[in-house]
Each structure stands twice: as structure tokens, then as C-alpha cells.
């Protein structure tokens, strides 16, 4: 569906709404209204299946599944349906790097060439890779290119003394993310590949992959046809498979202070760099950062051509996070999110319009 139609739908939905009050959240009225809005937008975007959760400081406040994870057999989407999360993978990568920084094993100002001398980004710093910037520190330029994160596999291996994949898998185990798989090829790894899982982990990953949402390509008439996921392996920028419930575990770990990262570390990560003239650039260390209605918003998105899309939006002040995973690219493709404004997404705009007070 084209962007103008969805933007119009958001305007109609928000104008039809009523003011949001704290007691609305406790009795579920506001969550029900948000769910209705999401379902309307999902139908207009032609997204076959969508799982959504809103997470507070202590747990999931609301969750709902929409549509079908497989159209051919009319299998309904569930909140424990696994999806490819695509670009959301990079927030896990950033967290692992930031943990290494906390431990004194790395500096965000280390150059990539220290770890991968032959990299075309050898002169870039780890900070520049994770903020999607380039150029001298006093004259940075923003350019959203997730493929530049590739050398971080070596950075994390050196820091953690283990492969990137196994380090990621260990993080999932730590956070009890039992329905998350470190790459679609994790069950087929053989020597000399790194990060080969144990037999018990392989069995668990197979069980998750058997429930994986079918990816779909959706045309202009909202007709869906089965497709293929773009990611074939795990990289620092893509390849993770998870459910909204598992992603909520990661979000809660970020909110629980020292469980994953110290608040001071996140404050640095969620502080965007600036240009020579003082203009703030849109991306912090691992997350986009902007303000909306006076609130700081940190967010990230993912999308793969003809198959999947994802969006996570966090308001650190009130401690609210929106997580959305879909089996088509309809959450992202029509909207220029790579430019750094999450309000370009009608799904995010409805969430912020209802919950920012």
C-alpha cells in the first residue's frame, strides 16, 4: 500500500481517538484501541501476519497477534510465532560491543583496522560503524549502511574469546530467550564453521524453525504470494530469528540496569553524534535516537525484500517499548525510515500519538 493512504489512515484514526489517561492503561482501554488501530493499518498495508507487544519496566503489558503466519493452511499468527527480525539484529550486536567496552576490553574509538586490517572501513572507529557515520570526528556524515557492521564479528570474537555466533547464543541463554535462533543456518553448521551448537540446542532451534512464519511478497493490490527470507546466515546486521515475547526479554534486560548494561552505558549509546555545526545526527550507538512530544525516543527497524519487517520503539522516560514483527516488508518498505524519523511509520505514529503524554 502506498504511503499517502496509510498516512491518511493514521490521521483519521488519531482524530477519532480520545485523550489518553493513566487509568486507561490500567484497565486496558488504551491497549484495545491501539490494537484496533494496528489491525486497520495491517489490513491496509496487506501484511499477512503480525505479532505485537508493548513492554513496560517489569514485563509485557499487552500483546496481540494479527492475521496469518501461513495463509495457505490458514495458520493464525501467535505472539510466540518466530519471525526473522532482520535489522533489529544490530541492537544485539551493539549490546555485545557495549558490554565489552564496560569491561575495558574495547573502546568505541578503536579503529576497525586494529581488528580487520584489510577492511575497506579500516580507518573508521567502532563508534562510527555503530552510529552509521563516517568522516573526521568534527565533521561526521550520516549514511545508514548496516553492511558496514560486518567486521564486528571479529571485534566481538576478540573481545569475548569466542565466535560471534556463540557469543550471541550465550546471550540468548542468559536472557532465557528460548525461542530465538542465531541464524537460519544454525542447525546445519559443520566444521570448520564457528559456533556449532550442541545437539540439545540444535533440537530446540529445529523446533523454533518449524514454527517460523512463512514470508510473503505483497503486490500493490495487497495480494500475497509465498516468498523466501533474504538472510541465509547470521551477521552483525541481520539473520536473527525471534518472537516478540523473546525480544521483550531483551528489552527488559536493558531496563533492569546492570542485568545487561549499566544505565551510564546506555546513556552514551542513546546520545546521537553531531555535525561540526552542532546538528544532531539521527543514529546513536546501535539505535536511532530522536525526540517526540518532548520525549526521547530510541528505535530500530528491519526489513528484507519480499519477506519480513520489524520495528522496535522505546520511550526510556516512561519505560515503554513497542515491538512489531511481520512476515512481509509492509511495516517498513513504504516509509523512509533509514532517513532517521520514526514518525514516517504510521504504526509508530499511532503508538506515539496514543502513549506520549
Secondary structure as UniProt FT lines:
FT   HELIX           3..16
FT   HELIX           22..27
FT   HELIX           29..45
FT   STRAND          49..55
FT   STRAND          60..70
FT   TURN            71..74
FT   STRAND          75..76
FT   TURN            79..80
FT   STRAND          83..84
FT   HELIX           86..88
FT   HELIX           89..102
FT   TURN            103..104
FT   TURN            108..109
FT   HELIX           112..114
FT   TURN            117..118
FT   TURN            120..123
FT   HELIX           126..131
FT   STRAND          133..134
FT   TURN            137..138
FT   STRAND          141..142
FT   HELIX           146..151
FT   HELIX           152..160
FT   HELIX           164..174
FT   TURN            175..176
FT   TURN            178..179
FT   TURN            184..185
FT   HELIX           186..188
FT   TURN            191..192
FT   HELIX           199..210
FT   STRAND          216..218
FT   TURN            220..221
FT   STRAND          224..226
FT   STRAND          241..242
FT   HELIX           244..255
FT   HELIX           257..259
FT   HELIX           263..269
FT   TURN            276..277
FT   STRAND          288..292
FT   TURN            293..294
FT   STRAND          295..304
FT   TURN            305..307
FT   STRAND          308..315
FT   TURN            316..319
FT   STRAND          320..326
FT   HELIX           329..331
FT   TURN            332..334
FT   HELIX           337..339
FT   HELIX           342..344
FT   HELIX           346..355
//
